Structure formats: C-alpha cells, structure tokens
Amino acid sequence: MAKIHNLKIENNAVAELSGVEEVLAFDDKSVSFALNEKKLILTGDKLTIESLDTVNGNAVVKGEIMCAKYVKKGIKAVGVLRKLFK
C-alpha cells in the first residue's frame, strides 16, 4: 500500500505538503519532491522552500504557484520546447 501524502495550496501562494521523502531539485521556478511512488513538481515564480522536515515528511513552499504535476518516479519531465529542438 502506498504511503499517504497530502498537498494543500492556499491562494496560489503557499503549498503545504506531507509524505515528502526528499527534494529532488529546486530553483525559483520549479520544486520537485519525491513522494512514495511518484514525483510532485510545483512550478511558478519566486518559489522558495520555507521549511523542510524529511524525518516527518513535511514541506512548505511559498511563491506564485502556477502548477502542481504528478509524474511516476524514473520519468523525467521534459518541456515541449526541449523536445522540439532535440
């Protein structure tokens, strides 16, 4: 059975997560988290990781959150432009 996680986004400005195993990548436009069997990618602008507790699996991201996307682990999310110019 998959480990439970939660995602709560308030006013596109604060994302509260539980079930976080680790941060895979981050910058001011994107934050990627490893969840049990998936990855969660938050995209937006001026993103910052305000808190991270991998022992308890909690994280808080602030900024202008525009998108939350789940992908299977092992699959690299590739932008449309990158695919076009290969």
RAWO-V853795 format. One record per run of one state. SS is the DSSP state (h for helix, s for strand, l for the rest). FROM is the first residue (numbers start at 1). TO is the last residue. If there is no record, write none. Layout:
BEGIN
SS:FROM:TO / SS:FROM:TO
END
This chain:
BEGIN
l:1:5 / s:6:10 / l:11:13 / s:14:18 / l:19:21 / s:22:26 / l:27:29 / s:30:34 / l:35:37 / s:38:53 / l:54:57 / s:58:72 / l:73:79 / h:80:84 / l:85:86
END
